[in-house]
Amino acid sequence: MDFNTDLIRAEVVGRYKRLIVDVKLRDDTVVPAFCSDDNLFPNLYVKGAEVWIAKIKSKFRKLRYEIYMVNKGDGLVMVNQRGNPKMFVEAFKNRVMEDFVQYSKIRHMVLADNLPHLDFELSNQDEKCYVSLRPIYNKQDGRAVFPSKVNFLDMEMFEEMRRVRALGHRTVVVLIVPRIDCLETKFSWTIDPTSAAKIFEEAKSGLEFVSYGCNLDKKSITITNKMDIVVNK
């Protein structure tokens, strides 16, 4: 997926608010930039970290910049999540994801489906598969790691997945790892044991979890290789 916008290199000066980071441009001008919630990206927006930002085109937004990528020394991490559905569609059409090659059709979920926390319906003549996309950013020992926290939206998604499984359909959570410094994904019991227990319960009831890594540079991001999910005993 091409970014279709020119990215500007900047440097993190400091946290301003939960969704705002002050960044310094190359001419030493300091400007506020919108960032995704730091609860999803622990310790990424540290002082001195390299960021790549874009100008916000909407005239109705007060902030004039938003952060696309962060590099605090380990490599690029894509933190702008708006492109995840498009990235998934591209990977599906290019037959990149081995877990879904049996499906010939892809449909983005709409309000009329009454499944607001699911992203896609995949199908063939015999089967339907419902997909929810979940990027993960935490890293431990060279592995992407989850879960860090199960929130209200996740709980709603789990309930919707149970409803469609009761109708005989397949359900899958796709864990997208939008960073270039991880080779595997790890399920950890230690970060948040309560959330881990909930994930384990959903997996036992039939919800599938698969993980895919990404190629990332300053112009584009694409889903590439499947990543093994290992369990932290």
Number of C-alpha atoms within 10 A of each C-alpha: 17 13 13 8 12 12 18 16 18 24 25 24 19 17 18 12 13 12 14 21 24 21 30 21 16 11 7 10 9 15 17 22 23 22 23 17 13 16 10 15 18 13 11 20 23 17 16 16 17 23 26 20 25 19 15 17 9 9 8 8 9 9 15 16 20 22 26 23 24 27 19 18 10 12 15 22 23 24 22 17 12 9 12 19 15 13 17 21 17 15 17 21 13 10 15 18 18 10 14 14 12 12 18 13 13 17 12 12 17 12 7 7 8 10 19 14 19 23 19 20 18 20 19 12 8 6 12 18 19 23 22 20 18 17 19 22 24 20 19 12 9 13 20 27 24 26 23 23 15 15 10 9 11 15 14 15 19 20 15 19 25 19 14 16 17 10 8 12 15 21 25 19 20 19 23 23 29 27 28 16 17 21 16 20 28 22 20 20 19 14 14 14 14 15 19 20 14 15 22 14 12 17 13 10 11 14 18 14 17 16 24 22 24 22 15 20 16 16 12 14 19 20 23 14 15 20 21 14 19 13 11 10 7
